[in-house]
Amino acid sequence: TTCTGVEMFRKLLDEGRAGDNVGVLLRGTKRDEVERGQVLAKPGTIKPHTKFEAEVYVLSKDEGGRHTPFFNGYRPQFYFRTTD
């Protein structure tokens, strides 16, 4: 597809950057074919990943975090801005 326009708060932009919440006009693409949080990039410029390794710090009860322990089999969910 071809991007024919990028908007933010109803103002036309020359570009959108990582972290921007923008509306994109895509030629030949239906609205239901695109979902919030998807990435738009030139073909071959990025590599998609489905897994990553991270070190996580969990806040204590005193810090405003968990007040119960983790049990075996616990599967936490993480949210990164608009990506689940």
Buried (B, 14 or more C-beta within 10 A) or exposed (E): EEBEEBEEEEEEBEEBEEEEEBEBEBEEEEEEEEEEEEEEEEEEEEEEEEEEEEEEEEEEEEEEEEEEEEEEEEEEEEEEEEEE
